[in-house]
Amino acid sequence: MPAEHAAIPVWNAENWFYEDWPAGQKIRSLRRTMAEGDSHLFNLLVTDIHPYVQDQMFAEREGVFGRRLVAGAFVFSAGLGLVATNCVNAFSYGYDRLRFIKPVFVGDTIYTVRTNLDKKPRYRDMGLIRASYEVFKGEGELVLYCEHLQTVKYRNPADFAGQTEK
């Protein structure tokens, strides 16, 4: 890439460090309607052919909810994607406490609230942060909860010498 292009800030990317991450901060996403085409495409990509998400007749006649569901994995992916940031200093460590609380149906509209929970020094060059994700549908009905753990680079690793676990 030419130097003059490399100097241009990357769209939708951030470069904050562990020290910049504020516990207690909340953000809310825009809303997204879970369209039938998106649901089918996701199911095809992950080979999810469960009748609750793929078979309208089954869902209406035999299913517990009387209509087709959006796959929980898609609700998780879309819900987190709504508040995802592309921080070049953060790396996903995993997810805890993932719960599918209520069903989401084709046509439902979701949004997400992310809350920064806590952080602690972990490695020589990176700390561990934890944020909760609450995905809601409609007028505020909670449908999914999880906690995301990420390792994030320190701006000044020397400031955390002797505080790390590893």
Secondary structure, DSSP 8 states (H G I E B T S, - for coil): --HHHHTS--TTEE---GGG--TT-EEE---EE--HHHHHHHHHHHT---HHHH-HHHHHHTSSSSS-B--HHHHHHHHHHTT--EETTEEEEEEEEEEE-S--BTT-EEEEEEEEEEEEE-SSSEEEEEEEEEEEETTTEEEEEEEEEEEEE-S-GGGGTTT---
